[in-house]
């Protein structure tokens, strides 16, 4: 018999498919907008320009300086552009960095957002924003930053570099893992989480080793679908230790976002496993393994992803400070938060040890 639960559905319009980018014009008009500002990182100007070309007179400009961890000084610069061009909506084309900038603008202006994701990060499906100021990354949850429209176009992920595909995919899996042991877990997000983990974990090996374009397209389709499912979990229920550690390591020590998620996730699972046996069992089942922590570690490492904080440039002498920051403000987590155990987790992650 189903147990009592609470589920909050989020009011986003989701368009999924192949070649769906051409629908962006209709979506701008549906929002009753006519002065769209397209956002990208410096590395994705070409994709942003393609969206600008599709929009024609409905686009007033292209801002190309979106930056990892959403630093507030970049947001202020983008705000000047938004105001100068009198933009009435923003269109983020890219991954978490660009989506974060679009959210930061929406937070300050309440402008509607359209997001066209090119990675598996999942931020597009959430009312959560993380911003970095003076070396500290803080997050908040508000419907003001939830994008009105998400356009998933599988074609836009075909050029995602293979190594980034793996780390971005594991980043997405992290959302589903923590949803399964969230204090707000419910049957709907449980189903989405398991579907998301299974989809991404099955797709990544094919993406890395596909021998023909048809099998690659199918795998990219499955991975992007999984990313939507995992992102929806992230937007629906609260996250725990894993996400807190990754925000600390990214915001304070400027470690790369998806790679940090990839390194930390197996160790966060191992830390919480004795206190979240039901949720962790669902992770293992979705991966088709006996041990969830080892399964995630082996999947990522086997596909060539980084598996130690040392590889990412983290200094061993900074681990204690990271543990102190992570434990400073209390947050829900299945296992009790103890500094000595967090430090062991971080040391194992720094060295790249396979979870026990």
N, C-alpha and C positions, 0 to 999 in steps of 0.2 A: 504494500500500500504506500503511495507517495506521502512523504512527510510534508508538513506545512512549509511554505517558502514564500519569499518576496522576490519579485523580479521587476526591475525598472527597464522598460523598453525605451530606446533613445530615438528621437525624431529626425533621423537622417534618411535621405533618399539615396539608394545604392544602385548603380548601374554597372553590371559586370558582363564582360564578353571580350571579343577580339575585334579590333577596329572601332571601338566605341568612342574614341577620342573625338570623332567628327560630331558627336552629339553635344559638345561643349557649347556651341552657339545656342542651341535650343534651351539648354539649361540656364544660360545667362539671361535669356529672354523670359524664361519661366520665373526667374527671381525678380523680374521687372527691372533689370539693370541694363546699362548701355555703356558703362565706362570701366571696363575690367582692367585691373593691374595684374599682370602675370609675374609670379615669383619663381626664381630658381637659385641654385648655387652657381658659382662660377664654372663648375664642371658640366652643368646641364643646360647651358645657354641654348644649344641647338634644339633641344626638346621644347624649351620654353618658346623659342622663336617659331617653331612649328605650330604651337597652340595660338600664338599671336597671329600668325598668318591665317589660320582657320577662322579666327574671330573677326578679322578685317577691321571695319570701323567700330566694332564693339569693344576693341582693346585700345587703351590710351597709353600703354607703356609696358616695359619689361624691367623688373628689378632683379639683379643677378648676384646679390651678395649675401644670400642666406648662409648662415654659419652654424656649425655643430654646437649643440647645447644652448642655442637661442640666447646669445649674449645681449643684454639690454641696450648696449651702445649701437649694435647693428639694428635693433628694432627701432631705436630713435631715428636713425638715418633713413630707414625704410618709411617711417611715419612722415618724414619731410616729403619724400617722393609721393606718397599716397595723397597728402594734402595738396601739394603743388599741382598734381595731375587731376585732382578732384575725382578720384576713383570712387565708384559706388559698389564695388565688390572686388575680392582678391581671388586669384586662381593659383594655387600652389602646385607646381609640377616637379615632383621629385620624391625624396624620402623624408625621414624625420626632421632634418634640418630645415628644409623648406616648409614643410607642414607646420613646424613649430613657429616659424616666422609669420605665416598666415594667421595662426591662432593668436600670436602676440598682437598683431594689428587689430584683429577682431576684438580682442579683449579691451583695447583702448578706444575703438571706434564703433563697435557693434556692426561692422560691415559684414554682409553675408560672404561665405566662403564656398568655393568649389575646390575640391582636391583631386588631383590626378596622380595617384601614387606610382612610383617606378621601382620601389623596393617592397620588402615584406614587413616593414617596421610596425605598422598597425596603428600609428598615432592618429591617422585620419578618421578612425572609428570611435574616437574617445572625446569626452568633454574635459580632458586633462591637459594642462600646459606646464612644461618645465622651463624655467628661465634662469640664466646665470648672471649674477652681478657680484663684482668684487670677489670672484673665485668661489662663490657659494651658489649651488643650484637648489632652487626651491620649486615646489610644485603646488598647483591648486586645481581644484575641480569646479567647473562652472559651465553651464550650458551656453554661456556667451561664446565659448571657444569651440563648441561642437560644429564641425562643418555641415552646412545645409545639404550639400551634394557631394557624393564620392563617385568618380568615374574610374572604374578598374578596366584598363585596356591591357590584355595579355601581351600584345605586341610591344608595349613600352618596356617590358621586363626582359625582352630577348637580348638586349645589349647590356644587361646588368652583368658586370664581371663575375666570373665563376666563384672566386674566393669571397666576394661580397655577397653573392647569392647564398652561400652557406651561412655566413655570420648573420646576415639579415634574417634568414630562415630560422636560425636558432633563437635570435632575438624574439621573433614572433612566438615560437614555441614557449618561451619563458612566460609570456602573458597567459597562455593556456595552463601551464603548470601551476602558476600561483592562483589562478582562478579556481582550480580544483581543490585547493586547500584554504581558500579565502573564507573568512567568517561569514561572508555574504553569499557563499556558494548556493546554487539552486539547480534544479534539474535542467533548465534551459541552457545555462552557461556550461554546465557539465557536459551536455551533449555537444555543444559547439567546441568546447575545449578539446574533447577527445577526437572529434572530427578534424579539428585544425592540426593537432599534433600528428595524427595519422597521415593526413594529406601532405604536410610539409616533409615529414620524415621519409615518406615513400618517394616523394618527387626529387629531393635533393641529389641522391645518387645518380638518377637518370639525367638530371641537368648537368652534372659534372662529366658524365661519360656517354652522353647520347651520341649515337652513330649516324643519325639522320635527322633532318629538320622536323619531320612529322612527330617523332617521339619526343623531341625537345619541346615543341609547341605544346604537346599534351602535358608534359611534365611542368612546364611553366604555368599552364592553365591550372593544374592541380595545386601548385605551390601558391599561386596568387589567391585562389579560393580558400586555401588553408590560412593564408595571412588575414583575409577578411574575417574568418571565423575566430582566429586568435585575437585580432584587434577588437572585435566585438566583445569578447570576454574582458579585455583590458578596460573597455569603456563602461562595462556593466557592474563589475564588482571590484572591491578593494584589493590592492596588491600588498606584498609583505617584504620580507628580508631581502630577497633577491633584488627587487627593484630599488630598495633603499640603498643597498651597497653599490649598485651600478650608478645611481645618481650621485653618490658621494665620490666614487672614483672618477666619474666623468666630469662633474662640475668643479671639484676641488683640484684634481690632479690632471685634468684635461686628457683623460684616456679616451680612445675612440669608442663610440657608443655601442655599435653592434658587436664589435670584437670583445668588449668588456662583458656584455651579456653572455656571449658564447663561452668565455672563460669561467665566469662566476656560476652559471646555472647548475652544472653538475654538483658543485660543492654546496650551494644553497639547498638543493634537493636532499643531499646527504645529511645536512644539518637538521632539516625539518622532518626527515623520514620517520623517526620514531614517534613523532607527535602528530603525524598526518597520514597514517597508514592507508586509510581508504582512498584518499586523493592520490597518493603516490602510487598505489596499486593501479589506479586508472591510467596514470602516466605510463607505467611499465607496459600495461596491456596495449595501449595505443602505439607504443614503440615496438611491440612484439619482442620484449626482453623480460628477463627475470628481475633485474636490478635497474631501476629508473635512472639513478645517478650515473652509474657506469654506462648505461645505454646512451645517454646524451653525450657523455664524454667520448665514447668510442665513435659515435656518429660524426661528431664534429672533427675530432682528430683524424679519423679515417678519411675524411674528405679534404684534409689539408688546411683546416682552420687553425688559428692560433689557440693554444691550450694553456698558456701561462701568462700571468700578469707581467712577468719579467720580459717576455717577448714584446709586450705592448709599451714598454718603457717605464713601468712602475719601479720605483726604488724600494729596496727591501726595508730601508730605514723609515720609510713613510707608512708602513703597514699599521704600526701602532696608532698613528694619528688618524688613519682611515677608520680603524675600529672605534676609536673614541668618538669621531663625528657620527658614525653610523648608529651608535648606541645612545647618543645624546638626547634625541627626542623620541619618546615612546611611540610605538605604532603596533598594530595587531600583527601577530606572527604565531604560528602553531607552537614552535619551540621557544622556551624562555630565552631572552637575549642576554647573554653573559659575555663580558668583554674577553675573557680568556678563551672561550670557545670561538668567538668571532675572529679573534686573532689567529687561532689555529686554522680556521676556514681560509682566511686571507693568505696565510703562509703556504698552505697546500695549493691554493690557486696561483700564488706567485711562482712556486716551484714547478707547477704543472703536474702534480701528483694525481694519479687516477684515484677517484674516491674509493674508499674501502667498502 
